[in-house]
């Protein structure tokens, strides 16, 4: 997916921000740094992660040294201020790398948006730490026994000028590495979406306990934790957004754009699988001919490329609408539902065209096949996306009907 060239139009209005030639040029330079990192370093880091099943601290430091931790953060705090439409081509390139490298990249450049919905004081304090110190935010929504919606059981009780949290979250990515955790909880006596509130809790808070979880099938090295709250005290100043707007903080402020980012990540991974497959089928010979000359193989390759390009364009549509300040809950869920289906089909096709050798640990496709499956669950399954899509369709239909009656 290409980035706009410097010679293209100098000014595009995006979310009250002007994308001029200087911003496009800076985005291109960052993309080139990512490409250089991929070519010169990424494979060595990937091999080290696969051996140890841990992300070395030196990799975190390297990501920060290259400035990859502050691409979408606002310029007023020292970030690059890239809109999604310029960030997505860069994210796609990084998504060719090992899944855990992509996860670091995504965590830095996406989860900060939870803090971005806080008060001026919260934003100034935490965004400065994120950009200048390379601190990390974790997002705690999912629960082991309830899910990720309005059925949450982590409770917040207001008492004597503070909030008392009790409950458990799990599958919280990089909770152990994070400096602060954005937590969604249900207010005591609350119900429905209006019963949820978001809190910004520094790691190490008394009453908050982290327990590491087992390693996942893919994205080796990426840590996940169970986060438990036992009468954990949170101050009024640590409410993120407004009381009762936790659903908005979680979905409109973070999950929508993050879902689009996950979809774009799937595009990058699928393109890498397709690139590896193209190289293989051009070299692999049967009966004296490269299997790329077989019509059945060509049809499979074409189907894979069609799927990748279609997913890429859906992501771009969501990115442009987000940059324009539009609600992208529908577009983001469409992009993600399509992308996770696509990445499954493309990696299935890659494994099929590689044959048995592709199933061997360490083959060019084996790790990509594993890493692709994690994308199915990040920011919601396909079923969750379809529920959001259906809700959006019905809501839009009701609005059109009301508008027609009132016209």
C-alpha positions in Angstrom: 0.0 0.0 0.0 1.6 3.2 -1.1 2.0 6.5 0.8 1.1 9.7 -1.0 4.1 11.1 -2.8 5.5 14.6 -2.0 4.4 15.7 -5.5 0.8 15.0 -4.8 -1.6 17.6 -3.4 -0.1 19.7 -0.7 -3.0 20.0 1.7 -5.7 17.5 2.6 -8.0 18.3 5.5 -8.0 15.4 8.0 -9.7 15.6 11.4 -9.0 19.4 11.6 -5.4 18.7 10.8 -3.7 19.6 7.5 -1.8 16.9 5.8 0.7 18.9 3.8 3.8 17.9 1.9 6.0 18.1 4.9 3.9 15.6 6.8 3.7 13.2 3.9 7.5 13.5 3.5 8.0 12.7 7.2 5.7 9.7 6.9 7.7 8.4 3.9 10.9 8.7 5.8 9.5 6.8 8.7 8.2 4.1 6.3 11.7 3.8 4.9 13.2 3.4 8.4 10.7 0.6 9.0 11.7 -1.1 5.7 15.3 -0.8 6.7 14.6 -2.3 10.1 12.7 -5.2 8.4 15.5 -5.9 6.0 18.5 -5.6 8.4 17.2 -6.5 11.9 13.8 -8.0 12.1 14.7 -11.6 11.2 17.4 -11.7 13.9 15.0 -10.3 16.5 12.4 -12.9 15.4 14.8 -15.8 15.8 15.8 -14.6 19.3 12.2 -14.3 20.3 11.2 -17.7 19.0 14.1 -19.3 20.9 13.5 -17.6 24.2 9.8 -17.0 23.9 10.5 -13.6 25.4 10.8 -10.1 24.0 14.3 -8.9 24.9 14.5 -5.5 26.6 17.0 -4.5 23.9 14.2 -4.8 21.3 12.0 -2.4 23.3 14.9 0.0 23.5 15.6 -0.3 19.8 12.0 0.4 18.9 12.1 3.6 21.0 15.5 4.6 19.6 14.1 4.4 16.1 11.2 6.6 17.2 8.7 3.9 16.3 6.9 4.4 19.7 5.4 7.8 18.9 4.1 7.9 15.4 0.4 8.7 16.0 0.7 10.7 19.2 0.0 14.4 18.9 2.8 16.8 18.0 2.1 19.1 21.0 3.5 16.3 23.2 6.4 15.4 20.9 4.8 12.7 18.8 4.8 12.6 15.0 1.1 13.3 14.8 0.5 11.0 11.8 -3.2 10.5 10.9 -4.3 6.9 10.3 -4.3 7.3 6.5 -0.5 8.0 6.6 0.2 5.6 9.6 -1.5 2.5 8.0 1.0 2.0 5.2 3.7 2.1 7.9 1.8 -0.3 10.1 1.4 -2.7 7.2 5.1 -2.8 6.5 5.8 -3.5 10.2 3.2 -6.3 10.2 5.4 -8.3 7.8 7.6 -8.8 10.9 7.3 -11.2 13.8 4.0 -11.0 15.5 5.4 -9.7 18.8 7.3 -6.9 17.0 4.0 -5.9 15.4 2.4 -6.1 18.8 4.9 -3.6 20.4 4.4 -1.3 17.4 0.6 -1.4 17.7 0.6 -1.1 21.5 2.6 2.1 21.4 0.8 3.7 18.6 -2.8 2.7 19.4 -3.5 2.1 23.1 -2.4 5.7 24.0 -5.7 6.9 22.6 -7.4 5.7 25.9 -5.3 8.3 27.7 -6.1 10.8 24.9 -9.6 10.9 26.2 -8.6 12.0 29.7 -8.4 15.4 31.3 -5.8 18.0 30.2 -3.8 17.1 33.2 -3.9 13.4 32.5 -3.0 13.8 28.9 -0.1 16.2 29.7 1.3 13.9 32.4 0.9 10.5 30.7 1.4 11.3 27.1 4.6 13.1 28.0 5.8 9.9 29.7 4.7 7.8 26.8 6.6 9.9 24.2 9.6 11.1 26.2 10.2 8.0 28.4 8.7 5.3 26.2 6.2 4.3 28.8 3.4 2.0 27.8 -0.4 1.9 28.4 -2.3 -1.4 28.8 -6.0 -1.7 28.3 -8.0 -3.9 30.7 -11.5 -4.8 29.4 -11.8 -8.6 28.9 -12.9 -10.8 31.9 -12.5 -14.5 32.3 -16.1 -15.3 33.2 -18.1 -12.5 31.5 -16.7 -11.2 28.3 -16.0 -7.6 27.1 -19.5 -6.0 27.0 -22.0 -4.6 29.5 -22.0 -7.8 31.5 -18.7 -6.9 33.1 -18.4 -7.9 36.8 -15.4 -5.8 37.8 -17.1 -3.4 40.1 -16.3 0.2 41.2 -17.9 1.5 44.4 -17.7 5.2 45.3 -16.9 5.6 49.0 -15.5 8.5 51.0 -14.3 10.5 48.0 -12.6 7.5 46.2 -13.5 4.5 44.2 -13.0 0.9 45.4 -12.4 -1.7 42.6 -12.9 -5.4 42.9 -12.8 -8.0 40.1 -10.6 -9.7 37.6 -9.5 -9.1 34.0 -7.5 -11.5 31.8 -5.7 -11.7 28.5 -4.4 -8.2 29.2 -1.6 -7.6 26.7 1.7 -6.1 28.1 0.1 -5.5 31.5 3.4 -6.3 33.2 5.4 -4.0 30.9 2.9 -1.1 31.2 3.3 1.9 33.4 -0.4 2.5 33.6 -3.5 0.5 32.9 -6.8 1.8 31.5 -9.5 -0.3 33.3 -13.2 -0.5 32.4 -15.4 -1.3 35.4 -19.1 -1.3 36.3 -20.3 1.3 38.8 -22.1 -0.2 41.8 -25.8 -0.1 41.0 -25.1 0.8 37.4 -26.6 -1.0 34.4 -26.3 -1.0 30.6 -23.7 1.0 28.8 -24.2 4.0 31.1 -23.1 1.9 34.1 -19.5 1.6 32.9 -16.7 3.9 33.9 -13.0 4.0 32.8 -10.1 4.4 35.3 -6.4 5.1 34.7 -4.5 3.2 37.3 -0.7 3.3 37.6 1.0 -0.2 37.7 2.0 -1.3 41.2 -1.1 0.2 42.9 -1.9 -1.5 46.2 -4.8 -3.9 45.7 -4.0 -4.5 42.1 -2.2 -7.8 41.4 -0.8 -9.1 38.1 -0.4 -12.8 37.3 1.3 -13.9 34.1 -0.6 -16.2 31.7 0.6 -19.1 29.6 2.2 -18.3 26.3 0.0 -18.2 23.3 0.1 -20.3 20.1 1.5 -17.4 18.1 3.1 -14.0 18.7 5.6 -15.8 20.9 7.1 -13.5 23.5 4.1 -11.2 23.8 3.0 -11.3 27.4 -0.5 -11.4 28.8 -1.7 -11.3 32.3 -4.6 -11.7 34.7 -5.2 -8.4 36.5 -7.0 -8.7 39.8 -8.5 -6.0 42.0 -9.0 -6.5 45.7 -10.3 -3.3 47.3 -8.0 -1.3 45.0 -8.4 2.4 45.8 -8.6 4.8 42.9 -8.9 8.6 43.2 -11.4 10.8 41.5 -8.5 12.3 39.5 -7.9 8.9 38.0 -11.4 8.6 36.4 -10.8 8.5 32.6 -13.3 10.6 30.8 -16.7 11.0 32.5 -18.3 8.7 35.1 -20.7 6.5 33.1 -18.9 7.0 29.8 -16.7 3.9 30.1 -18.4 2.4 27.1 -17.6 5.5 25.0 -14.0 5.5 26.2 -13.6 1.8 25.3 -15.4 1.7 22.0 -15.6 5.1 20.4 -12.3 6.3 21.8 -10.1 3.2 21.4 -11.6 0.0 20.1 -12.9 1.4 16.8 -9.6 2.7 15.6 -7.8 -0.2 17.1 -10.0 -2.7 15.2 -9.0 -0.9 12.0 -5.4 -1.2 13.0 -5.7 -4.9 13.6 -7.3 -5.3 10.2 -4.4 -3.4 8.6 -2.0 -5.7 10.5 -3.7 -8.7 9.0 -3.2 -7.1 5.6 0.6 -6.8 6.2 0.9 -10.4 7.5 -1.1 -11.8 4.7 1.0 -9.9 2.1 4.1 -11.3 3.7 2.7 -14.8 3.5 1.8 -14.2 -0.2 5.2 -12.8 -0.9 6.9 -15.9 0.6 4.5 -18.2 -1.4 5.2 -16.4 -4.7 8.9 -16.9 -4.1 8.4 -20.6 -3.3 6.1 -21.5 -6.2 8.5 -19.9 -8.7 11.4 -22.1 -7.4 9.6 -25.3 -6.6 9.5 -27.7 -9.6 7.5 -30.8 -10.4 7.8 -32.7 -13.7 10.5 -30.2 -14.8 8.4 -27.1 -14.4 8.0 -24.5 -11.7 4.6 -25.1 -10.0 3.9 -21.4 -10.7 3.2 -22.5 -14.2 0.3 -24.7 -13.1 -3.1 -23.1 -13.7 -4.5 -24.3 -10.4 -1.6 -22.6 -8.5 -2.1 -19.4 -10.5 -5.8 -19.3 -9.6 -5.0 -19.8 -5.9 -2.5 -17.0 -6.0 -4.9 -14.7 -7.8 -7.6 -15.3 -5.2 -5.1 -14.6 -2.4 -4.1 -11.3 -4.0 -7.7 -10.2 -4.5 -8.5 -10.9 -0.9 -5.5 -9.0 0.4 -6.2 -5.9 -1.8 -9.8 -5.9 -0.9 -9.0 -5.9 2.8 -6.4 -3.2 2.3 -9.0 -0.9 0.7 -11.5 -1.4 3.5 -8.8 -0.4 6.0 -8.0 2.7 4.0 -11.7 3.6 3.9 -11.9 3.3 7.7 -8.7 5.3 8.2 -9.8 8.2 6.0 -13.2 8.4 7.7 -11.5 8.4 11.2 -9.2 11.2 10.1 -12.3 13.1 9.0 -13.7 12.9 12.5 -16.4 10.4 11.6 -17.7 7.6 13.7 -16.1 4.5 12.2 -17.6 1.7 14.4 -19.3 0.2 11.4 -16.4 0.6 9.0 -13.8 -0.6 11.5 -15.9 -3.8 12.3 -16.4 -4.4 8.6 -12.7 -4.0 8.0 -11.7 -6.3 10.9 -14.3 -9.0 10.2 -13.2 -9.2 6.5 -9.5 -9.0 7.4 -9.5 -11.9 9.9 -11.4 -14.1 7.4 -8.9 -13.0 4.7 -5.8 -13.6 6.7 -7.0 -17.1 7.6 -7.7 -18.0 4.0 -4.5 -16.5 2.7 -2.3 -18.3 5.2 -4.3 -21.5 4.6 -3.5 -21.0 0.9 0.1 -20.3 1.6 0.5 -23.5 3.6 -1.3 -25.5 1.0 1.0 -24.2 -1.8 4.1 -24.8 0.3 3.0 -28.4 0.9 4.3 -30.5 3.7 7.5 -28.6 4.0 5.5 -25.5 5.0 4.2 -27.4 8.1 7.8 -27.8 9.5 8.7 -25.6 12.4 11.0 -22.9 11.0 9.6 -22.9 7.5 9.0 -19.5 5.9 5.2 -19.9 6.4 4.9 -21.8 9.7 5.3 -18.8 12.1 3.1 -16.6 9.9 0.4 -19.2 10.1 0.5 -19.2 13.9 0.8 -15.4 14.3 -2.2 -14.9 11.9 -4.6 -16.6 14.3 -4.0 -14.1 17.1 -5.5 -11.4 15.0 -8.8 -13.3 15.1 -9.2 -12.4 18.8 -7.6 -9.0 19.2 -10.3 -6.3 19.8 -13.1 -8.9 19.3 -13.9 -12.0 17.3 -15.6 -12.1 13.9 -18.9 -12.8 15.7 -18.5 -9.6 17.8 -17.7 -7.6 14.7 -20.8 -8.9 12.9 -23.0 -8.0 15.9 -21.6 -4.4 15.7 -22.1 -4.3 11.9 -25.8 -5.5 12.3 -26.4 -2.9 15.0 -24.9 -0.2 12.9 -27.0 -1.2 9.9 -30.2 -1.2 11.8 -29.4 2.1 13.5 -28.7 3.7 10.2 -32.0 2.3 8.7 -34.0 3.7 11.6 -32.3 7.1 11.1 -33.2 7.1 7.5 -36.8 6.2 8.2 -37.1 9.0 10.8 -35.5 11.5 8.4 -38.0 10.4 5.7 -41.0 10.8 8.0 -39.8 14.3 9.1 -39.0 15.5 5.6 
